[in-house]
Amino acid sequence: MILVGVDGSQAGLEAVGWAAREAALREVPLMVAHAMPKWAYETETDRYAEVARWLREGGRSVLAAAEQRARREEPKITVDTAFLADDPRAALITAAKEAELLVVGSHGIGGFRGMLVGSVAHGVAGHAPCDVVVVRGLPSLPRGEIVVGIDGSPASARVLEFAFAEARLRGARLRAVHATSYAQPGRAALDEVSEVTWPSAGWHADVALVEEVVHGHPVEVLRQAAGGADLLVVGSHGHGAFAGMVLGSVSQELLQQSPCPLVVVRSAR
């Protein structure tokens, strides 16, 4: 099951469209969820009942519009909707325990319903029990390529496996990019990249693979490489993650700067 969080914003609807297409590719159901405070979900009779009723009606409209978008995008997939009675971050993280992928928009509409904004994207990307997609910068002319950032850390294996599997689903080329501080990366650096990619490449021989070593900061290197790509795939941690950080610094920066939908692959389950 793929879970997508919506808040009534255009960004949320774009996330629904992306999630519906992904559900069709994977041949799995789609769950569209809208979060609201628990009191609004439960209140029926006290002085705030009218406000709670207004919020529930608004939530039903949000879910109806999102379901309509999903069915228009992919008529054959199974689509369900759900209210989540909690803060959006906590609610989506809990609901994602049953999901293989959690999808959110990059920002919301502001105000109460606009809580699916950067803070929520950061929160779920750092804490969700499954891989997370933040839908931003949908390319108008996708080039049929997925970009994956690798750094040689133990987490790279899971990141690569996700990227190879996604490239196979889409019939896309996979570009594995390693950013280095060396001004002139040599053959040894490219060999290191190949050493990281070859185990996954052996299982996905039908996926066209391009390997690159690029001088520069990882955020800028990956941002440039992902221009026009279908997806940018990174890990939740890397070599540079500070002890105790839930989400690595590169992943955090790319949540704001990625030019295409960003996948944050969990380093452990």
C-alpha positions as a Markdown table, in Angstrom:
| # | Residue | x | y | z |
|---|---|---|---|---|
| 1 | Met | 0.0 | 0.0 | 0.0 |
| 2 | Ile | 1.1 | 3.6 | -0.8 |
| 3 | Leu | 0.0 | 6.3 | 1.7 |
| 4 | Val | -0.3 | 9.9 | 0.6 |
| 5 | Gly | -1.0 | 12.8 | 2.9 |
| 6 | Val | -3.2 | 15.6 | 1.7 |
| 7 | Asp | -4.2 | 19.0 | 3.1 |
| 8 | Gly | -6.2 | 20.7 | 0.4 |
| 9 | Ser | -3.3 | 22.5 | -1.3 |
| 10 | Gln | -2.2 | 22.2 | -4.9 |
| 11 | Ala | 1.0 | 20.6 | -3.8 |
| 12 | Gly | -1.0 | 18.0 | -2.0 |
| 13 | Leu | -3.0 | 17.2 | -5.2 |
| 14 | Glu | 0.3 | 16.9 | -7.1 |
| 15 | Ala | 1.5 | 14.4 | -4.5 |
| 16 | Val | -1.7 | 12.4 | -5.0 |
| 17 | Gly | -1.2 | 12.3 | -8.8 |
| 18 | Trp | 2.4 | 11.1 | -8.3 |
| 19 | Ala | 1.3 | 8.5 | -5.7 |
| 20 | Ala | -1.5 | 7.2 | -8.0 |
| 21 | Arg | 0.9 | 6.7 | -10.8 |
| 22 | Glu | 3.4 | 5.0 | -8.5 |
| 23 | Ala | 0.6 | 2.7 | -7.1 |
| 24 | Ala | -0.2 | 1.7 | -10.7 |
| 25 | Leu | 3.4 | 0.9 | -11.4 |
| 26 | Arg | 3.7 | -1.2 | -8.3 |
| 27 | Glu | 0.2 | -2.7 | -8.6 |
| 28 | Val | -0.7 | -1.8 | -5.0 |
| 29 | Pro | -3.6 | 0.1 | -3.4 |
| 30 | Leu | -3.5 | 3.8 | -2.7 |
| 31 | Met | -4.6 | 5.2 | 0.7 |
| 32 | Val | -5.3 | 9.0 | 0.7 |
| 33 | Ala | -5.2 | 10.4 | 4.2 |
| 34 | His | -6.1 | 13.8 | 5.8 |
| 35 | Ala | -5.1 | 14.7 | 9.3 |
| 36 | Met | -7.0 | 16.9 | 11.7 |
| 37 | Pro | -6.7 | 17.5 | 15.5 |
| 38 | Lys | -8.2 | 14.7 | 17.6 |
| 39 | Trp | -10.6 | 17.1 | 19.3 |
| 40 | Ala | -12.1 | 18.2 | 16.0 |
| 41 | Tyr | -12.5 | 14.5 | 15.0 |
| 42 | Glu | -14.3 | 13.7 | 18.3 |
| 43 | Thr | -16.2 | 16.8 | 19.3 |
| 44 | Glu | -20.0 | 16.7 | 18.8 |
| 45 | Thr | -21.7 | 18.6 | 21.5 |
| 46 | Asp | -19.7 | 21.2 | 23.4 |
| 47 | Arg | -19.2 | 24.9 | 22.4 |
| 48 | Tyr | -16.6 | 24.0 | 19.8 |
| 49 | Ala | -18.9 | 21.6 | 18.0 |
| 50 | Glu | -19.6 | 24.0 | 15.2 |
| 51 | Val | -15.9 | 24.6 | 14.5 |
| 52 | Ala | -15.2 | 20.8 | 14.7 |
| 53 | Arg | -18.1 | 20.2 | 12.3 |
| 54 | Trp | -16.7 | 22.8 | 9.9 |
| 55 | Leu | -13.3 | 21.2 | 10.0 |
| 56 | Arg | -14.7 | 17.7 | 9.4 |
| 57 | Glu | -16.7 | 19.0 | 6.4 |
| 58 | Gly | -13.6 | 20.7 | 5.1 |
| 59 | Gly | -11.7 | 17.4 | 5.6 |
| 60 | Arg | -14.3 | 15.5 | 3.7 |
| 61 | Ser | -14.0 | 17.9 | 0.8 |
| 62 | Val | -10.2 | 17.6 | 0.8 |
| 63 | Leu | -10.4 | 13.8 | 0.7 |
| 64 | Ala | -13.1 | 13.9 | -2.1 |
| 65 | Ala | -11.0 | 16.1 | -4.3 |
| 66 | Ala | -7.9 | 14.0 | -3.7 |
| 67 | Glu | -9.8 | 10.8 | -4.4 |
| 68 | Gln | -11.1 | 12.3 | -7.6 |
| 69 | Arg | -7.6 | 13.3 | -8.7 |
| 70 | Ala | -6.3 | 9.8 | -8.0 |
| 71 | Arg | -9.0 | 8.1 | -10.0 |
| 72 | Arg | -8.6 | 10.5 | -12.8 |
| 73 | Glu | -4.9 | 9.8 | -12.9 |
| 74 | Glu | -5.1 | 6.0 | -12.7 |
| 75 | Pro | -8.7 | 4.7 | -13.0 |
| 76 | Lys | -7.8 | 1.1 | -12.4 |
| 77 | Ile | -6.1 | 1.4 | -9.0 |
| 78 | Thr | -7.8 | 0.8 | -5.7 |
| 79 | Val | -8.2 | 4.0 | -3.8 |
| 80 | Asp | -9.3 | 4.4 | -0.1 |
| 81 | Thr | -9.5 | 7.5 | 2.0 |
| 82 | Ala | -9.0 | 8.0 | 5.7 |
| 83 | Phe | -9.2 | 10.7 | 8.4 |
| 84 | Leu | -6.2 | 10.7 | 10.8 |
| 85 | Ala | -7.0 | 12.2 | 14.2 |
| 86 | Asp | -3.7 | 13.7 | 15.3 |
| 87 | Asp | -1.0 | 16.2 | 14.3 |
| 88 | Pro | -0.2 | 15.4 | 10.7 |
| 89 | Arg | 3.4 | 14.4 | 11.3 |
| 90 | Ala | 2.5 | 11.9 | 14.1 |
| 91 | Ala | -0.6 | 10.7 | 12.3 |
| 92 | Leu | 1.2 | 10.0 | 9.0 |
| 93 | Ile | 4.2 | 8.3 | 10.8 |
| 94 | Thr | 1.8 | 6.0 | 12.6 |
| 95 | Ala | -0.3 | 5.2 | 9.5 |
| 96 | Ala | 2.9 | 4.5 | 7.5 |
| 97 | Lys | 3.6 | 1.4 | 9.6 |
| 98 | Glu | 1.4 | -0.4 | 7.1 |
| 99 | Ala | 2.8 | 1.3 | 4.0 |
| 100 | Glu | 5.7 | 0.6 | 1.7 |
| 101 | Leu | 5.9 | 4.2 | 0.7 |
| 102 | Leu | 4.7 | 7.5 | 2.2 |
| 103 | Val | 4.2 | 10.4 | -0.1 |
| 104 | Val | 3.7 | 14.1 | 0.8 |
| 105 | Gly | 3.7 | 17.4 | -1.0 |
| 106 | Ser | 6.6 | 19.9 | -0.5 |
| 107 | His | 4.4 | 22.6 | 1.0 |
| 108 | Gly | 0.8 | 23.4 | 1.9 |
| 109 | Ile | -1.6 | 26.3 | 1.7 |
| 110 | Gly | -0.7 | 28.0 | 5.0 |
| 111 | Gly | -2.9 | 28.2 | 8.2 |
| 112 | Phe | -4.4 | 25.2 | 9.9 |
| 113 | Arg | -4.8 | 23.0 | 6.9 |
| 114 | Gly | -1.4 | 24.0 | 5.6 |
| 115 | Met | 0.4 | 21.9 | 8.2 |
| 116 | Leu | 1.7 | 19.5 | 5.4 |
| 117 | Val | 4.5 | 22.0 | 4.8 |
| 118 | Gly | 8.2 | 21.8 | 5.1 |
| 119 | Ser | 8.1 | 21.0 | 8.8 |
| 120 | Val | 5.9 | 18.0 | 8.1 |
| 121 | Ala | 8.0 | 16.9 | 5.1 |
| 122 | His | 11.1 | 17.1 | 7.4 |
| 123 | Gly | 9.3 | 15.3 | 10.2 |
| 124 | Val | 8.1 | 12.3 | 8.2 |
| 125 | Ala | 11.3 | 12.0 | 6.2 |
| 126 | Gly | 13.2 | 11.7 | 9.4 |
| 127 | His | 10.9 | 9.4 | 11.4 |
| 128 | Ala | 8.6 | 7.4 | 9.1 |
| 129 | Pro | 9.0 | 3.6 | 9.3 |
| 130 | Cys | 9.0 | 3.4 | 5.4 |
| 131 | Asp | 10.7 | 5.2 | 2.5 |
| 132 | Val | 9.3 | 8.7 | 2.0 |
| 133 | Val | 8.7 | 10.7 | -1.2 |
| 134 | Val | 8.5 | 14.5 | -1.2 |
| 135 | Val | 6.8 | 15.6 | -4.4 |
| 136 | Arg | 8.3 | 18.9 | -5.7 |
| 137 | Gly | 9.5 | 20.2 | -9.0 |
| 138 | Leu | 7.7 | 17.7 | -11.3 |
| 139 | Pro | 9.6 | 17.9 | -14.6 |
| 140 | Ser | 7.5 | 19.1 | -17.6 |
| 141 | Leu | 9.6 | 16.9 | -19.9 |
| 142 | Pro | 11.1 | 14.1 | -17.8 |
| 143 | Arg | 14.2 | 12.5 | -19.4 |
| 144 | Gly | 13.5 | 8.9 | -18.4 |
| 145 | Glu | 16.3 | 8.9 | -15.8 |
| 146 | Ile | 16.5 | 8.4 | -12.1 |
| 147 | Val | 19.4 | 9.9 | -10.2 |
| 148 | Val | 20.7 | 8.3 | -7.0 |
| 149 | Gly | 23.3 | 9.8 | -4.6 |
| 150 | Ile | 25.8 | 7.3 | -3.2 |
| 151 | Asp | 28.6 | 7.9 | -0.7 |
| 152 | Gly | 30.0 | 4.5 | 0.1 |
| 153 | Ser | 28.2 | 4.3 | 3.5 |
| 154 | Pro | 26.6 | 1.0 | 4.5 |
| 155 | Ala | 23.2 | 2.6 | 3.8 |
| 156 | Ser | 24.1 | 3.0 | 0.1 |
| 157 | Ala | 23.1 | -0.6 | -0.6 |
| 158 | Arg | 19.4 | 0.0 | 0.3 |
| 159 | Val | 19.4 | 3.3 | -1.5 |
| 160 | Leu | 20.8 | 1.6 | -4.7 |
| 161 | Glu | 18.3 | -1.3 | -4.4 |
| 162 | Phe | 15.4 | 1.2 | -4.3 |
| 163 | Ala | 16.8 | 3.2 | -7.2 |
| 164 | Phe | 17.4 | 0.1 | -9.4 |
| 165 | Ala | 14.0 | -1.3 | -8.7 |
| 166 | Glu | 12.3 | 2.0 | -9.5 |
| 167 | Ala | 14.3 | 2.4 | -12.7 |
| 168 | Arg | 13.2 | -1.1 | -13.8 |
| 169 | Leu | 9.5 | -0.2 | -13.0 |
| 170 | Arg | 9.7 | 2.9 | -15.2 |
| 171 | Gly | 12.0 | 1.5 | -17.9 |
| 172 | Ala | 14.4 | 4.4 | -17.0 |
| 173 | Arg | 18.1 | 4.8 | -17.0 |
| 174 | Leu | 19.8 | 5.0 | -13.6 |
| 175 | Arg | 22.5 | 7.6 | -12.9 |
| 176 | Ala | 24.6 | 6.9 | -9.8 |
| 177 | Val | 26.4 | 10.0 | -8.6 |
| 178 | His | 29.1 | 10.3 | -6.0 |
| 179 | Ala | 30.2 | 13.8 | -5.0 |
| 180 | Thr | 33.9 | 14.2 | -3.9 |
| 181 | Ser | 36.0 | 17.0 | -2.5 |
| 182 | Tyr | 38.9 | 16.0 | -4.9 |
| 183 | Ala | 39.2 | 18.7 | -7.6 |
| 184 | Gln | 40.1 | 16.0 | -10.2 |
| 185 | Pro | 38.5 | 12.7 | -9.4 |
| 186 | Gly | 40.6 | 9.9 | -10.8 |
| 187 | Arg | 40.0 | 6.4 | -12.0 |
| 188 | Ala | 40.3 | 5.1 | -8.4 |
| 189 | Ala | 37.3 | 7.2 | -7.4 |
| 190 | Leu | 35.2 | 5.8 | -10.2 |
| 191 | Asp | 36.3 | 2.3 | -9.3 |
| 192 | Glu | 35.0 | 2.9 | -5.8 |
| 193 | Val | 31.6 | 3.9 | -7.2 |
| 194 | Ser | 31.6 | 0.7 | -9.3 |
| 195 | Glu | 32.4 | -1.3 | -6.2 |
| 196 | Val | 29.3 | 0.1 | -4.5 |
| 197 | Thr | 27.0 | -0.4 | -7.4 |
| 198 | Trp | 28.0 | -3.7 | -8.8 |
| 199 | Pro | 26.1 | -5.9 | -6.3 |
| 200 | Ser | 22.8 | -4.3 | -7.1 |
| 201 | Ala | 23.7 | -4.0 | -10.8 |
| 202 | Gly | 24.1 | -7.7 | -11.0 |
| 203 | Trp | 20.5 | -8.3 | -10.0 |
| 204 | His | 19.3 | -5.6 | -12.4 |
| 205 | Ala | 21.3 | -6.2 | -15.5 |
| 206 | Asp | 18.4 | -4.9 | -17.6 |
| 207 | Val | 18.7 | -1.4 | -16.2 |
| 208 | Ala | 21.0 | 1.0 | -18.0 |
| 209 | Leu | 23.5 | 2.3 | -15.5 |
| 210 | Val | 25.7 | 5.5 | -15.7 |
| 211 | Glu | 28.3 | 6.0 | -13.0 |
| 212 | Glu | 29.7 | 9.5 | -12.2 |
| 213 | Val | 32.1 | 11.0 | -9.7 |
| 214 | Val | 31.7 | 14.8 | -9.6 |
| 215 | His | 33.8 | 17.4 | -7.7 |
| 216 | Gly | 31.7 | 19.5 | -5.4 |
| 217 | His | 29.4 | 19.7 | -2.4 |
| 218 | Pro | 26.9 | 16.7 | -2.4 |
| 219 | Val | 23.8 | 19.0 | -2.3 |
| 220 | Glu | 24.9 | 21.1 | -5.3 |
| 221 | Val | 26.2 | 18.1 | -7.3 |
| 222 | Leu | 22.9 | 16.1 | -6.8 |
| 223 | Arg | 20.7 | 19.2 | -7.4 |
| 224 | Gln | 22.5 | 19.8 | -10.7 |
| 225 | Ala | 22.4 | 16.1 | -11.7 |
| 226 | Ala | 18.7 | 15.8 | -11.0 |
| 227 | Gly | 17.5 | 18.6 | -13.2 |
| 228 | Gly | 14.8 | 17.1 | -15.4 |
| 229 | Ala | 15.1 | 13.7 | -13.8 |
| 230 | Asp | 12.1 | 11.6 | -12.9 |
| 231 | Leu | 13.3 | 11.1 | -9.3 |
| 232 | Leu | 16.2 | 11.9 | -7.1 |
| 233 | Val | 17.0 | 9.1 | -4.5 |
| 234 | Val | 19.1 | 9.6 | -1.4 |
| 235 | Gly | 19.6 | 7.9 | 1.9 |
| 236 | Ser | 18.3 | 9.2 | 5.2 |
| 237 | His | 21.9 | 9.2 | 6.6 |
| 238 | Gly | 25.4 | 9.3 | 5.2 |
| 239 | His | 29.0 | 9.7 | 6.1 |
| 240 | Gly | 28.4 | 13.3 | 7.1 |
| 241 | Ala | 25.5 | 12.8 | 9.4 |
| 242 | Phe | 26.1 | 14.0 | 13.0 |
| 243 | Ala | 25.6 | 11.6 | 15.8 |
| 244 | Gly | 22.0 | 11.7 | 16.9 |
| 245 | Met | 20.7 | 13.4 | 13.8 |
| 246 | Val | 17.5 | 11.7 | 12.6 |
| 247 | Leu | 18.0 | 13.0 | 9.0 |
| 248 | Gly | 21.3 | 13.6 | 7.4 |
| 249 | Ser | 22.3 | 17.1 | 6.4 |
| 250 | Val | 22.4 | 16.4 | 2.7 |
| 251 | Ser | 18.9 | 14.9 | 2.8 |
| 252 | Gln | 17.6 | 17.9 | 4.8 |
| 253 | Glu | 19.0 | 20.3 | 2.3 |
| 254 | Leu | 17.6 | 18.4 | -0.7 |
| 255 | Leu | 14.1 | 18.5 | 0.8 |
| 256 | Gln | 14.2 | 22.2 | 0.0 |
| 257 | Gln | 16.4 | 22.2 | -3.1 |
| 258 | Ser | 15.6 | 19.1 | -5.1 |
| 259 | Pro | 14.4 | 20.0 | -8.6 |
| 260 | Cys | 12.3 | 16.8 | -8.9 |
| 261 | Pro | 10.5 | 14.4 | -6.6 |
| 262 | Leu | 12.8 | 13.3 | -3.8 |
| 263 | Val | 12.9 | 9.9 | -2.3 |
| 264 | Val | 14.5 | 9.5 | 1.2 |
| 265 | Val | 15.3 | 5.8 | 1.7 |
| 266 | Arg | 15.3 | 4.6 | 5.2 |
| 267 | Ser | 18.8 | 3.3 | 6.3 |
| 268 | Ala | 17.2 | 0.7 | 8.6 |
| 269 | Arg | 13.8 | -0.8 | 9.2 |
